[in-house]
């Protein structure tokens, strides 16, 4: 099978996985194709992390810019959640879903932490590949008061390279990604991310 055929096959497989009950946990095929393409197009040069979203939390020399988005606000008909609403402000973006066990673990911590910040931190939850009713019930049960964007087709998740849930991104005031946590965040992760997003 040539590289183009392998890429098409991997893309088709990824599309099927996205429609399942988990965002994507098996994009291994796509990464394998990417590695093959890199090895065919580079000669004698080791591949390095670009620090793009989804790169396992590694950062390049300069922090990558976050992708803009606009989503319907969960449970608030007619309202939207967008990155541009918070221009010039540092913020945290948390990708989650009601069906995700690690999200069930981290959401109460995020909800409590957000309340403790008393309006000094912007936290956005982005609900991925979920049913609105389930997501709303989950958020209410966990005490979530921060804004939630509803992303049932995982368009924003894919633009950030999110292939599993939960994931959390910390953005500085210029909306560049300064930290990225794979899996459930801890209090230590939040403290570190807060320092980095505020330039401390």
C-alpha positions in Angstrom: 0.0 0.0 0.0 1.5 3.4 -0.9 1.6 6.4 1.4 -1.4 8.1 -0.1 -3.6 5.0 0.2 -2.4 4.5 3.8 -3.3 8.1 4.6 -6.8 7.7 3.1 -7.3 4.4 5.1 -6.1 6.0 8.3 -8.4 9.1 7.8 -11.4 6.8 7.2 -10.6 4.8 10.3 -10.3 8.0 12.4 -13.6 9.3 11.1 -15.3 6.1 12.2 -13.7 6.3 15.7 -14.8 9.9 16.1 -18.4 8.9 15.8 -18.1 6.3 18.6 -18.6 7.0 22.3 -15.0 8.2 22.8 -13.4 11.1 21.0 -10.5 9.1 19.5 -8.1 6.9 21.4 -6.7 5.1 18.4 -5.3 7.6 16.0 -2.2 5.4 16.0 -2.7 4.7 12.3 -2.7 8.4 11.5 0.4 9.0 13.5 2.1 6.0 11.8 1.3 7.5 8.4 2.6 10.9 9.5 5.9 9.2 10.6 6.1 7.4 7.2 5.6 10.7 5.4 8.2 12.5 7.5 10.7 9.7 6.9 10.1 9.8 3.2 10.4 13.6 2.9 13.3 14.2 5.2 16.9 12.9 4.8 19.1 12.5 7.8 17.1 14.9 10.0 15.6 13.7 13.2 11.9 14.7 13.7 11.3 16.9 16.6 8.1 18.0 18.4 6.6 21.2 17.0 4.9 22.0 20.3 1.5 22.1 18.5 -1.6 21.2 20.5 -1.8 17.4 21.1 2.0 17.1 21.1 2.1 15.6 24.6 2.6 18.8 26.4 6.0 19.6 24.8 6.6 23.2 23.8 8.6 24.6 21.0 10.9 27.7 21.3 7.8 29.8 20.9 4.4 28.8 22.3 1.9 27.9 19.7 -1.2 30.1 19.1 -4.5 28.6 20.2 -7.1 28.0 17.5 -10.1 30.3 17.6 -13.6 28.8 18.0 -17.3 29.7 18.5 -19.7 27.2 20.0 -23.2 27.2 21.3 -23.2 27.6 25.1 -24.4 24.5 26.8 -27.8 25.0 28.5 -28.1 28.6 27.4 -30.1 28.9 24.2 -29.1 31.7 21.9 -25.7 32.2 23.7 -22.2 31.3 22.5 -18.8 30.6 23.9 -15.9 31.8 21.8 -12.2 32.4 22.3 -12.5 35.9 21.0 -14.8 36.9 23.8 -11.7 36.8 26.1 -9.3 38.7 23.9 -6.4 40.0 26.0 -7.1 37.7 28.9 -5.3 34.5 30.0 -7.6 31.5 30.2 -7.9 27.8 30.7 -9.7 25.5 28.2 -10.8 22.1 29.5 -12.0 19.4 27.0 -14.3 16.9 28.6 -17.5 14.7 28.2 -20.0 13.3 30.6 -19.2 9.7 29.6 -15.5 10.1 30.4 -14.4 8.5 33.7 -11.3 10.7 34.3 -13.6 13.8 33.6 -15.8 12.6 36.4 -12.7 12.7 38.7 -11.4 16.1 37.6 -14.6 18.1 37.1 -15.4 18.7 40.9 -11.8 19.9 41.4 -12.1 22.3 38.4 -15.4 23.6 39.6 -14.1 24.2 43.2 -10.9 25.8 41.9 -12.8 28.1 39.6 -15.0 29.3 42.5 -11.9 29.9 44.6 -10.4 32.1 41.9 -13.4 34.4 42.5 -13.6 35.7 38.9 -9.8 36.3 38.5 -9.4 33.3 36.1 -11.3 32.5 32.9 -12.1 28.8 32.6 -14.0 27.4 29.6 -15.2 23.8 29.5 -15.7 22.3 26.0 -18.0 19.3 26.0 -17.0 16.9 23.3 -19.0 14.2 21.4 -21.8 14.2 24.0 -25.5 14.5 24.3 -26.6 18.0 25.5 -28.9 16.6 28.2 -26.3 14.3 29.6 -23.7 17.0 29.6 -25.9 19.5 31.3 -27.0 17.0 34.0 -23.3 16.1 34.6 -22.2 19.7 34.8 -25.0 20.6 37.3 -24.3 17.6 39.4 -20.6 18.5 39.6 -21.2 22.1 40.6 -19.9 23.6 37.4 -20.4 27.4 37.1 -17.9 28.3 34.4 -19.1 28.7 30.7 -19.3 25.5 28.7 -19.2 25.3 24.9 -21.0 22.4 23.3 -19.0 20.6 20.6 -20.9 17.4 19.7 -19.0 17.0 16.4 -15.5 17.4 18.1 -14.6 20.1 15.6 -12.7 22.2 18.2 -11.2 19.1 19.8 -9.7 18.1 16.5 -8.3 21.6 15.8 -6.5 21.3 19.1 -5.2 17.8 18.4 -7.2 16.4 21.2 -7.4 12.6 20.7 -8.5 11.6 24.2 -10.3 13.1 27.2 -9.8 15.0 29.3 -7.2 17.5 28.2 -6.6 21.0 29.5 -4.8 23.9 27.8 -3.5 27.0 29.6 -3.4 30.2 27.4 -1.6 33.4 28.2 -3.1 36.9 27.5 -2.0 36.6 23.8 -3.8 33.3 23.6 -0.7 31.2 23.1 -0.6 27.8 24.7 1.9 27.8 27.6 1.0 24.5 29.2 -1.0 21.4 28.2 -2.2 18.6 30.5 -3.1 15.2 29.2 -5.6 13.4 31.5 -7.2 14.6 34.7 -5.7 17.7 36.1 -4.4 18.0 39.7 -4.2 20.9 42.0 -0.5 21.1 41.2 -1.2 21.2 37.5 -3.6 24.1 38.0 -1.1 26.0 40.1 1.6 25.5 37.6 -0.6 26.4 34.6 -1.8 29.6 36.4 1.8 30.7 37.0 2.7 30.1 33.3 -0.4 31.7 31.8 0.2 34.8 33.9 3.8 35.0 33.0 5.2 34.2 36.5 
